[in-house]
Amino acid sequence: MKESLELKHNFKVKPSDIYDAWLDSTQHSKMTGGLAKCNNEVGGNFTAWDGYIEGKNIDLKPNKEITQSWRTSEFDKNDEDSKLIIRLKEIENGTELTLIHNNIPEGQTQYRKGWVEHYFTPMENYFQNLK
């Protein structure tokens, strides 16, 4: 059975700040601390965390939602890509980010912790230092 997870985190920046940083190579790299090569077009490929993550933009709704195919070097070559949805909702004093990660290969539960440690925590620091 495939794994899936949903996480929410609030950031004290506008949805456009997160959307733009997620899809920009320089900002994504600075935001996470790992080298990223991003693309801001539907169908565009990306890599993150020094090539550990790779995928493709499936759908982009500016400043609202990013949908990507997503896999890591830990996926077996026969594993289907997982699906990542980043939803951005403007709230008082910032943005609520909802991360939905589906179709993860069975037993690979490490990504819940990874999203917090390697994305949400460094993102907090990155956006705080932009002010």
For each residue, the residues with C-beta under 8 A, 3 or more apart:
1: 106
2: 102 103 104 105 106
3: 104 105 106 107 108 109 111
4: 100 101 102 103 104
5: 99 100 101 104 111 112 115
6: 98 99 100 101
7: 98 99 112 115 116 120
8: 96 97 98 99
9: 96 97 99 120 123
10: 91 94 95 96 97
11: 17 18 94 95 97 123 124 127
12: 93 94 127 128
13: 17 18 94 95 127 130
14: 17 18 63 90 94 95
15: 18 19 63 64 88 89 90 95
16: 19 20 62 63
17: 11 13 14 20 21 95 127 130
18: 11 13 14 15 21 22 86 88 95 97 123 127
19: 15 16 22 23 62 63 64 66 88
20: 16 17 23 24 27
21: 17 18 24 27 28 31 123 126
22: 18 19 27 28 31 38 66 86
23: 19 20 28 38 39 40 57 60 66
24: 20 21 27 28 38 40
25: 28 29 36 37 38
26: 29 30
27: 20 21 22 24 30 31
28: 21 22 23 24 25 31 32 36 38 48
29: 25 26 32 33 34 35 36
30: 26 27 33 126
31: 21 22 27 28 122 123 126 127
32: 28 29 36 48 49 118 119 122 123 126
33: 29 30 118 122
34: 29 48 49 50 52 118
35: 29 47 48 49 50 51
36: 25 28 29 32 46 47 48 49
37: 25 46 47 48
38: 22 23 24 25 28 46 48
39: 23 44 45 46 57
40: 23 24 44 57 60
41: 44 57 60
42: 57 58 59 60
43: 56 57
44: 39 40 41 56 57
45: 39 54 55 56 57
46: 36 37 38 39 53 54 55 56 57 68
47: 35 36 37 51 53 54
48: 28 32 34 35 36 37 38 52 53 54
49: 32 34 35 36 52 53 118
50: 34 35
51: 35 47 54 73
52: 34 48 49 72 73
53: 46 47 48 49 70 71 72
54: 45 46 47 48 51 70 71 72
55: 45 46 68 69 70 71 81 84
56: 43 44 45 46 68 69 81
57: 23 39 40 41 42 43 44 45 46 60 66 67 68
58: 42 67 68 69 83
59: 42 65 66 67
60: 23 40 41 42 57 65 66 67
61: 64 65 66
62: 16 19
63: 14 15 16 19 88
64: 15 19 61 87 88
65: 59 60 61 85 86 87 88
66: 19 22 23 57 59 60 61 84 85 86
67: 57 58 59 60 83 84 85 86
68: 46 55 56 57 58 83 84 86
69: 55 56 58 81 82 83 84
70: 53 54 55 81 82 83 84 101
71: 53 54 55 75 79 81 82
72: 52 53 54 75
73: 51 52
74: 108
75: 71 72 79 81 82 105 108
76: 79 105
77:
78:
79: 71 75 76 105
80: 103
81: 55 56 69 70 71 75 103
82: 69 70 71 75 101 102 103 104 105
83: 58 67 68 69 70 101 102 103
84: 55 66 67 68 69 70 99 100 101
85: 65 66 67 98 99 100 101 102
86: 18 22 65 66 67 68 97 98 99
87: 64 65 97 98 99 100
88: 15 18 19 63 64 65 95 96 97
89: 15 95 96 98
90: 14 15 94 95
91: 10 94 95 96
92:
93: 12
94: 10 11 12 13 14 90 91
95: 10 11 13 14 15 17 18 88 89 90 91
96: 8 9 10 88 89 91
97: 8 9 10 11 18 86 87 88
98: 6 7 8 85 86 87 89
99: 5 6 7 8 9 84 85 86 87 115 119
100: 4 5 6 84 85 87
101: 4 5 6 70 82 83 84 85 104 111 115
102: 2 4 82 83 85
103: 2 4 80 81 82 83
104: 2 3 4 5 82 101 108 111
105: 2 3 75 76 79 82 108
106: 1 2 3
107: 3
108: 3 74 75 104 105 111
109: 3 112
110: 113 114
111: 3 5 101 104 108 114 115
112: 5 7 109 115 116
113: 110 116 117
114: 110 111 117 118 119
115: 5 7 99 101 111 112 118 119 120
116: 7 112 113 119 120 121
117: 113 114 120 121
118: 32 33 34 49 114 115 121 122
119: 32 99 114 115 116 122 123
120: 7 9 115 116 117 123 124
121: 116 117 118 124 125
122: 31 32 33 118 119 125 126
123: 9 11 18 21 31 32 119 120 126 127
124: 11 120 121 127 128
125: 121 122 128 129
126: 21 30 31 32 122 123 129 130
127: 11 12 13 17 18 31 123 124 130 131
128: 12 124 125 131
129: 125 126
130: 13 17 126 127
131: 127 128
